[in-house]
Amino acid sequence: MRKIAPTMPNINFGVALPITNGPSGYFAMNTTLQDQTNANIKMLFSTRKNELRMSNVGSSLYELLFEPETEISYELIDSAIRNDMTSNIPYVNILNIDTQTNDKSSMYKIVITYNLPTFNILNEQSVDFV
């Protein structure tokens, strides 16, 4: 069994986002673990809970942010993100969650700072909710 490294020549970790044509196949691929982790985070928070049949993959964050007459606190957002990440992407260690809101446009921007301890990778990924 080969040991997985953060960057491996000729190894594709998954489909790159946004989905585009790739130079050597149907889709452009992520060739680093860091890029694939960013794609996994974006896909997780772009998918609602129970949206995919026969799967529990998805986030409860969308319902929390856009449910009418729901009082939203940063603690609830933080808790939802941590629970969703722990359930769906357990190899990621969340270091910080920064939530930015724009009341005029009802937009939320969430920036997740994380690391992958096994590979000594530190990165952040932002997700926009409109």
Secondary structure, 3 states (H helix, E strand, C coil): CCCCCCECCCCCCEECCCCCCECCECCCEECEHHHHHHHHHHHHHHCECCCCCCCCCCECHHHHHHCCCCCCCHHHHHHHHHHHHHHHCCCCEEEEEEEEEECCCCEEEEEEEEEEHHHCEEEEEEEEEC
